[in-house]
């Protein structure tokens, strides 16, 4: 398990030693040799869960400098998203990955010694399927991409929700402090002045999820907007609102509710809770 300053992270979906997450808030006690002969602590090589929006907005003081997110240096990163395109090349396979907060290119380089084995690697992932990526953020000619060490298909959709929760926790750890400190200071996810992990802007004075999602909902169907408003206005629905309740309350058919849910899930403004037919608003 990895320790988040008192918060224990379960090794969700870990198979064959591959942990789905990987943020380590250690004391930097260990170290390893770097290529230039110096030393680098293991903490400097920690694996951080992020959203693509965080990747695109990572700070780079100057060309070639270490990237920083929440004023913390990042080295290796992991994120979950959907495959939007696959472009095989002689030396690499370039994927375009979308997680609802943005899109970024991911390059998986082909090992020449295993070229026959890797030649069909791009065909292993269907368009719009979910994958998890481990790699490093790189910049070339002012364009960012992720150099992937591993790309793995996501077979359990719970991993998508788990990743977003883990990325949120780590973001709050760096911006608000450890969990106990957050509670003492009365800080929550909505007090970060726009949070910045999922959408641009946001209303830090209590505009709520509806205000944060207005721009995304502008291009939605009338049914999707109606469904979002119903869920957002539903009182006391801590575990979300079920399809049947939405259909009854809005007058929409079950098929229309399912179509609307696909739109809203694609925009990242709602998420499934207790089952695939119960949804709640994703607070920003």
Secondary structure, 3 states (H helix, E strand, C coil): CEEECCEEECCCCCECCECCCCCCCCCCCCEEECCCCCEEEHHHHCEEECCHHHHHCCEECCCCCCEEECCEECCEEEEEEEEEEEEECCCEEEEEEECCCCEEEEEEECCHHHHHHHCCHHHHCCCCCEEEEEEEEEEECCEEEEEEEEEEECCCCHHHHHHHHHHHHHHHHHHHCCHHHHHHHCCCHHHCCCCCCCCCCCCCCCCHHHHHHHHHHCCCCHHHHHHHHHHHHCCCCCCCEEHHHHHHHHCCCHHHHHHHHHHHHHHCCEEECCCCCEEEECCC
